[in-house]
Structures are given as structure tokens and as C-alpha cells.
Amino acid sequence: MSKHTIEVNGIRLYAHHGCLPEETAIGGHYIVDVAITTDFTEAMQHDDLSATVDYVDVNRIVAREMAVPSKLIEHVGYRIVQALKSEVSGIDSIKVKVIKLTPPINGDVDNVAIVIEG
């Protein structure tokens, strides 16, 4: 079996995650990167979208899960991984990175991020 990677990077979203009440009320900017290891040999040989992971589905699932408020980005990242694994066929492994831009942590920080691989 061949090993290939499909990446959907820089999914930009506005969402309402955080432990502070202001974070969930006001919301903030996030970026999500997804890397899926799969075998798309058939898709590349036959130019067939049904034989690979559809980027549109990945983006839709990420956006849907990011729209559900969580206290922790670890939790929303977990939900994204679980949803992708259950709803998208052909995934051998997955890596999801959730980036929270300008977090309210009393410092000059561009972002914080979590990465889940599985």
C-alpha cells in the first residue's frame, strides 16, 4: 500500500473557546491545520475524487466542530479528530493542529497551539 498525505492548512475560523467567560462570549480567531495519511493511488491514476479524501468534507467537519464552544482547544481538537475518523473513509492516520491567535494570557504572545496525532 502506498502512503500519501493530504493537507488542508490554514482553515481560518472565528470561534468561542476558552476557560474565561469573556472568551466564550466574545470569541476569537483560530487557525486549524489537518494532515491525513491515506492511499490515493486510485484517485491519482484515474482522476477520481471518490477515491480520495475530499478537502471540502475536511473543511466542513472542522468548521462544524469549531462552532461548538469548548473550554479547551485540546477538547475541540479531539472532537475534530474523532469526527474526521468517523465520517471520512480511507484515513490511515491523522494530525490536527488547532491554533488560538492572540490568547489572553497576560503576555505578548502570537498564538498557542495543540497538536493531536492518531
C-alpha positions, -999 to 999 in steps of 0.1 A, spaced: 0 0 0 12 35 -9 13 62 18 2 97 8 -7 128 27 -35 152 21 -32 185 40 -58 212 45 -39 240 61 -48 275 74 -85 269 80 -94 303 94 -123 305 118 -139 327 144 -150 306 174 -159 308 211 -135 286 231 -118 294 264 -120 290 301 -128 327 307 -164 337 303 -153 367 282 -136 343 257 -167 322 251 -189 354 249 -166 375 227 -148 347 208 -115 348 190 -96 339 158 -83 304 152 -64 285 125 -67 248 120 -43 226 100 -52 190 91 -29 163 77 -44 130 67 -23 100 57 -41 78 32 -36 59 0 -48 79 -30 -32 58 -57 -65 51 -74 -76 87 -73 -43 100 -89 -43 72 -115 -80 76 -125 -86 113 -117 -114 102 -94 -125 123 -64 -145 95 -49 -113 75 -44 -96 101 -21 -103 124 9 -124 154 -2 -110 187 11 -145 201 12 -156 174 37 -125 181 59 -132 218 59 -169 213 67 -162 190 96 -136 213 111 -159 243 108 -188 224 124 -167 212 153 -151 246 159 -186 261 161 -193 242 193 -178 260 222 -152 243 244 -132 254 274 -101 239 260 -87 238 225 -75 203 234 -111 193 236 -122 208 203 -91 193 187 -101 159 200 -136 163 186 -123 172 152 -101 141 151 -129 119 162 -154 134 137 -129 131 108 -121 95 117 -158 85 119 -170 105 89 -142 103 63 -132 69 49 -97 59 39 -78 77 68 -48 57 80 -36 84 104 -44 120 111 -27 151 126 -48 181 137 -33 214 149 -56 240 165 -40 274 168 -56 301 190 -44 336 179 -35 363 204 -46 344 236 -55 364 267 -25 352 288 -10 385 301 19 385 277 28 394 241 21 360 225 12 355 189 -6 322 195 -9 290 214 -15 256 197 -22 220 204 -14 191 181 -31 157 181 -18 128 161 -35 95 158 
